[in-house]
Amino acid sequence: MSEQVQNDTAADYSDELDELTFLEDGRRVSFTLDESVYPREAVHGAAYLFVDRCFLFLAAPAEGKIEVRLKPKKAPAEGELEALAGEFGNALLDQLLRAQVSESTGKLREYAFARAFLSAPVQSSIEQLLAELDEEEMEDDELEIEVPWEQGE
């Protein structure tokens, strides 16, 4: 009996989850997204991934809402707008995950960079290279009077 309850619960839960809701008119596809679910930075990051194939329009129809309209640069084939909507949804999730990973590993990255920069030698690499060049020149010709055509003799 507990197995039946679990299946009913799973079925109820899957009924509550809808796909990303979008509208299409044959030329473009649009979404209205909730900023509490999809932060503005994630929407901008996802939109940027589509600039090579679509014209993008962003608007704020209400407080906490972002409207995204994608219009393919070429006339869309049948089913292409629906596929574009799905790809945009996946790009949104990708951007959300990137932001979460960045946030959770931010302190570790800061520590690693600080450690790398603080352990670097004090003398700059340019000063070090100039000093090495001076040493090499002095070893070859102490008076620095050697003429290039005399080297062959």
VEXLUM-716299 format. One record per residue (C-alpha): residue number from 1; residue in one letter; x negated, y negated, z negated. Coordinates in nm, 4 decimals, always signed. Each point is the difference from the previous one (the first is absolute). Layout:
BEGIN
<r NUM "A" <X Y Z>>
...
***
This chain:
BEGIN
<r 1 "M" <+0.0000 +0.0000 +0.0000>>
<r 2 "S" <-0.2860 -0.2397 -0.0726>>
<r 3 "E" <-0.1208 +0.0573 +0.3573>>
<r 4 "Q" <+0.3370 -0.1193 +0.1345>>
<r 5 "V" <-0.0161 -0.3150 -0.2134>>
<r 6 "Q" <-0.3493 -0.0768 +0.1277>>
<r 7 "N" <+0.1113 +0.0386 +0.3613>>
<r 8 "D" <+0.3047 -0.2237 -0.0561>>
<r 9 "T" <-0.2182 -0.2637 -0.1621>>
<r 10 "A" <-0.2493 +0.0124 +0.2862>>
<r 11 "A" <+0.2826 -0.0294 +0.2542>>
<r 12 "D" <+0.1486 -0.2981 -0.1849>>
<r 13 "Y" <-0.3400 -0.1654 -0.0170>>
<r 14 "S" <-0.0721 +0.0478 +0.3717>>
<r 15 "D" <+0.3415 -0.1479 +0.0856>>
<r 16 "E" <-0.0965 -0.3143 -0.1922>>
<r 17 "L" <-0.3232 -0.0442 +0.1981>>
<r 18 "D" <+0.0643 -0.1683 +0.3297>>
<r 19 "E" <-0.2454 -0.0602 +0.2755>>
<r 20 "L" <-0.1261 -0.3505 +0.0572>>
<r 21 "T" <+0.3097 -0.1834 +0.1185>>
<r 22 "F" <-0.0483 -0.1868 +0.3261>>
<r 23 "L" <+0.2029 -0.1647 +0.2720>>
<r 24 "E" <-0.0741 +0.0172 +0.3704>>
<r 25 "D" <+0.1564 -0.1689 +0.2989>>
<r 26 "G" <-0.1836 +0.1749 +0.2837>>
<r 27 "R" <-0.2766 -0.2620 +0.0139>>
<r 28 "R" <-0.1171 -0.0288 -0.3601>>
<r 29 "V" <+0.0229 +0.1636 -0.3408>>
<r 30 "S" <+0.0379 -0.1828 -0.3306>>
<r 31 "F" <-0.0161 +0.0796 -0.3719>>
<r 32 "T" <+0.0863 -0.1907 -0.3136>>
<r 33 "L" <-0.2380 +0.1050 -0.2742>>
<r 34 "D" <+0.0163 -0.0550 -0.3738>>
<r 35 "E" <-0.3200 -0.1633 -0.1328>>
<r 36 "S" <+0.0350 +0.1894 -0.3283>>
<r 37 "V" <-0.0531 +0.3218 +0.1966>>
<r 38 "Y" <-0.2249 -0.1281 +0.2805>>
<r 39 "P" <-0.2197 -0.2922 -0.1152>>
<r 40 "R" <-0.0642 -0.2759 +0.2517>>
<r 41 "E" <-0.3681 +0.1017 +0.0395>>
<r 42 "A" <+0.1028 +0.3546 +0.0956>>
<r 43 "V" <+0.2505 -0.1319 +0.2558>>
<r 44 "H" <-0.2625 -0.2314 +0.1515>>
<r 45 "G" <-0.2563 +0.2819 +0.0126>>
<r 46 "A" <+0.2449 +0.2346 +0.1705>>
<r 47 "A" <+0.1112 -0.2699 +0.2438>>
<r 48 "Y" <-0.3597 -0.0702 +0.0982>>
<r 49 "L" <-0.0375 +0.3606 +0.1160>>
<r 50 "F" <+0.2698 -0.0612 +0.2626>>
<r 51 "V" <-0.1193 -0.3274 +0.1555>>
<r 52 "D" <-0.1647 +0.1796 +0.2913>>
<r 53 "R" <+0.3284 +0.1525 +0.1205>>
<r 54 "C" <+0.2764 -0.2224 -0.1395>>
<r 55 "F" <+0.1000 -0.3567 -0.0521>>
<r 56 "L" <+0.0659 -0.0370 -0.3716>>
<r 57 "F" <+0.2298 -0.2411 -0.1757>>
<r 58 "L" <+0.0189 -0.0318 -0.3779>>
<r 59 "A" <+0.2698 -0.1898 -0.1880>>
<r 60 "A" <+0.1311 -0.0362 -0.3540>>
<r 61 "P" <+0.3801 +0.0276 +0.0265>>
<r 62 "A" <+0.0469 -0.0010 -0.3792>>
<r 63 "E" <-0.2001 -0.0191 -0.3213>>
<r 64 "G" <-0.2164 +0.3117 -0.0319>>
<r 65 "K" <+0.0810 +0.1239 +0.3519>>
<r 66 "I" <-0.2179 +0.0152 +0.3116>>
<r 67 "E" <+0.1447 +0.0508 +0.3447>>
<r 68 "V" <-0.2322 +0.1593 +0.2557>>
<r 69 "R" <+0.0845 +0.0035 +0.3708>>
<r 70 "L" <-0.2102 +0.2019 +0.2439>>
<r 71 "K" <+0.0405 -0.0577 +0.3715>>
<r 72 "P" <-0.2165 +0.2257 +0.2197>>
<r 73 "K" <-0.2109 -0.1864 +0.2563>>
<r 74 "K" <+0.1179 +0.2457 +0.2671>>
<r 75 "A" <+0.3616 +0.0999 +0.0550>>
<r 76 "P" <+0.0658 +0.2846 -0.2459>>
<r 77 "A" <+0.0930 +0.3440 +0.1227>>
<r 78 "E" <+0.2893 +0.1905 -0.1525>>
<r 79 "G" <-0.0785 +0.0943 -0.3604>>
<r 80 "E" <-0.3101 -0.2189 -0.0121>>
<r 81 "L" <+0.1555 -0.2553 -0.2355>>
<r 82 "E" <+0.0970 +0.2688 -0.2491>>
<r 83 "A" <-0.3548 +0.1407 +0.0168>>
<r 84 "L" <-0.1369 -0.3507 -0.0496>>
<r 85 "A" <+0.2166 -0.0379 -0.3115>>
<r 86 "G" <-0.1350 +0.3270 -0.1392>>
<r 87 "E" <-0.3590 -0.0996 +0.0720>>
<r 88 "F" <+0.0553 -0.3320 -0.1733>>
<r 89 "G" <+0.1392 +0.1800 -0.3048>>
<r 90 "N" <-0.3089 +0.2214 -0.0121>>
<r 91 "A" <-0.2250 -0.3042 +0.0351>>
<r 92 "L" <+0.1803 -0.1634 -0.2939>>
<r 93 "L" <-0.0637 +0.3049 -0.2169>>
<r 94 "D" <-0.3633 +0.0063 +0.1084>>
<r 95 "Q" <-0.0423 -0.3658 -0.0996>>
<r 96 "L" <+0.1673 +0.0634 -0.3373>>
<r 97 "L" <-0.2368 +0.2883 -0.0724>>
<r 98 "R" <-0.3040 -0.2059 +0.1012>>
<r 99 "A" <+0.1053 -0.2766 -0.2384>>
<r 100 "Q" <+0.0501 +0.2476 -0.2851>>
<r 101 "V" <-0.3388 +0.1640 +0.0567>>
<r 102 "S" <-0.1672 -0.3396 +0.0246>>
<r 103 "E" <+0.1606 -0.1116 -0.3244>>
<r 104 "S" <-0.0871 +0.3178 -0.1880>>
<r 105 "T" <-0.3647 +0.0042 +0.1139>>
<r 106 "G" <-0.0639 -0.3752 -0.0075>>
<r 107 "K" <-0.1915 -0.0064 -0.3306>>
<r 108 "L" <-0.2171 +0.2920 +0.1091>>
<r 109 "R" <-0.0915 -0.1772 +0.3269>>
<r 110 "E" <-0.0801 -0.3224 -0.1853>>
<r 111 "Y" <-0.2266 +0.1912 -0.2384>>
<r 112 "A" <-0.1799 +0.1783 +0.2854>>
<r 113 "F" <-0.0632 -0.3254 +0.1893>>
<r 114 "A" <-0.1165 -0.1814 -0.3115>>
<r 115 "R" <-0.2356 +0.2857 -0.0830>>
<r 116 "A" <-0.1417 +0.0029 +0.3541>>
<r 117 "F" <-0.0614 -0.3745 +0.0080>>
<r 118 "L" <-0.1395 -0.0272 -0.3516>>
<r 119 "S" <-0.2510 +0.2798 +0.0556>>
<r 120 "A" <-0.1409 -0.1621 +0.3197>>
<r 121 "P" <-0.3598 -0.1331 -0.0215>>
<r 122 "V" <-0.0354 -0.3689 -0.0805>>
<r 123 "Q" <-0.2316 -0.0864 +0.2898>>
<r 124 "S" <+0.1941 -0.0462 +0.3201>>
<r 125 "S" <-0.0685 +0.2312 +0.2898>>
<r 126 "I" <-0.1072 -0.2913 +0.2231>>
<r 127 "E" <-0.2636 -0.1128 -0.2492>>
<r 128 "Q" <-0.1208 +0.3575 -0.0309>>
<r 129 "L" <-0.0296 +0.0415 +0.3792>>
<r 130 "L" <-0.1907 -0.3278 +0.0359>>
<r 131 "A" <-0.2431 +0.1084 -0.2727>>
<r 132 "E" <-0.0565 +0.3349 +0.1765>>
<r 133 "L" <-0.0657 -0.1750 +0.3327>>
<r 134 "D" <-0.2537 -0.2327 -0.1620>>
<r 135 "E" <-0.1805 +0.2988 -0.1531>>
<r 136 "E" <-0.0156 +0.1838 +0.3345>>
<r 137 "E" <-0.1338 -0.3030 +0.1845>>
<r 138 "M" <-0.2722 -0.0563 -0.2582>>
<r 139 "E" <-0.1108 +0.3669 +0.0193>>
<r 140 "D" <-0.0428 -0.0105 +0.3784>>
<r 141 "D" <-0.1877 -0.3300 +0.0302>>
<r 142 "E" <-0.1132 -0.1754 -0.3122>>
<r 143 "L" <-0.0741 -0.3258 +0.1809>>
<r 144 "E" <+0.2937 +0.0355 +0.2405>>
<r 145 "I" <-0.2174 -0.0950 +0.2996>>
<r 146 "E" <+0.0410 +0.3104 +0.2121>>
<r 147 "V" <+0.1065 -0.0783 +0.3571>>
<r 148 "P" <+0.2379 +0.2485 +0.1729>>
<r 149 "W" <-0.2257 +0.0581 +0.3080>>
<r 150 "E" <-0.2911 +0.0986 -0.2254>>
<r 151 "Q" <+0.1962 +0.2909 -0.1441>>
<r 152 "G" <-0.0554 +0.2079 +0.3147>>
<r 153 "E" <-0.3792 -0.0298 -0.0100>>
***
